[in-house]
């Protein structure tokens, strides 16, 4: 009963500071683009550059069978949500240490800092997907089908996973500063364990069940199903959802358990 009440209290404090969350998110977005020459175009250039490099490699040198979907569309549709995952976690993990002045002097729910980093990355996510629509129009693929109604569900589950991992990483990084470096390495390896540059059909059938223990696999495949195939959520999306929500609950619990020590350590 006490634990349940404390969780409600923590969430109540977070909601009471929602204006701070909004303003801090806005501050991050403005700071990122304020003195940028290309502004919001950077949100497109990173996934586009990676998708083009992979397209050259896996079209001309090591051909990859992606069915009727052009490889550049196949890879770009997955690269955008992956970069949301990668950049959100990387920035949220260092958010507490980077703002140690605030953490040590002013009281507010500390989870606002990593959560704001994640929400700010949604701007890049939205901008980057505009190019995907243009790709789909160019290659005469179906755009804005009814299956796109699943997109908010997929994004919500992905955000649960991102925020859970971001809360865990940011809390631990306060105590062990090399956590941020470990996260960068893990994310690089994680990308190759996720069906971004290759189709799931390349995975031997006897390993598919184990492969989808990676929650990002079901999430990425669901994005492709909905955006490119016009079908529903991937069959393993439910597993991804369970894992993602569990990670979020555990991450928030761990963060609040350690929060009272942050100001003394940073």
Order of alpha helices (4+ residues) and beta strands (2+ residues): alpha-alpha-alpha-alpha-alpha-alpha-alpha-alpha-alpha-alpha-alpha-alpha
